[in-house]
């Protein structure tokens, strides 16, 4: 057995084969060595996951087979680590609560499995802006103290995961840090996600990609998320804290973001302005609670998405985060250049 496997790991990562998890593991191994990292992994369900697991095996990382949807997460005992990065989640906004149960029930199962060794550890939980969401026309950015009114099963289950994590801390003796994330982008990002769609529409010269949507939205580059997780996971003052993460350009509108993407792919966009009367009607429709309650479930997601682009939907106030984390973050221009370079044509 190699020395790196025999060594006691300092970090445990769930969701290690996912979009953020892959970048986090890469940074942890580069900074602390392969022997410092253990990954709780399930059987691969996609080719990228299988490729990632094979790369982890070649790096001689400690891989623990398990699945958070099971009451008994793993037949292997949990390692006694310093920091647990809990990233495993179902991020599909179209999923039902039952389908997204890994977000809440999975968190409970993880804590049950970790209980023998979690005392004194820090658990860093990757949460989402979706736990806040909005229940009326926005008038300000979302901060850590904003109302919690999730409108999707994803947001509901992620909020439950936060609650479970916080409620179990005193009993199990661990500390926690919750990071609420906006849209995270970078190489390997979610197919059909915001940036994936914008890049495709810009390259195709799509008319829909030119609409100057006025809703402000926050984004952050994937490597910055991984760096923040490691930094806060090792800092005592981040214990018991919730942070809303976003880049320093957190007030870009969806239309401005589309134009940044167009410039990055070499297809500048000439924006199409939405007439003010039409925009007023769309906002009234998107935020009408009676209409939302009356429409079939399959249509609610459409109106939910509309509300996020016609008004300031997932828009973060990052003042608390940037007081605690002062290192430079990639701006959108830098992030898009890296995304396109590493992703290829």
Secondary structure, DSSP 4 states (H G I P E B T S, - for coil): --HHHHSPPSEEEESTTSHHHHHHHHHHHHHH-GGGEEEEE----SHHHHHHHHHHHHTT-EEEE--TTSSS--SSPPP--SEEEE------TT--TTTTGGGTHHHHHHHHHHTTT-TT-EEEEEEEGGGT--SS---S-B-TTS-----SHHHHHHHHHHHHHHHHHHHHT-EEEEEEE-EEESTTPPTTSHHHHHHHHHHHT-SGGGB----B--EEEHHHHHHHHHHHHT-GGGTTEEEEE--S-TT-BHHHHHHHHHHHTT-----BPPPHHHHHHHHHHHT-HHHHHHS-HHHHHHHHHHHHHHTT-S-B--HHHHHH--S----HHHHHHHHHHHH--
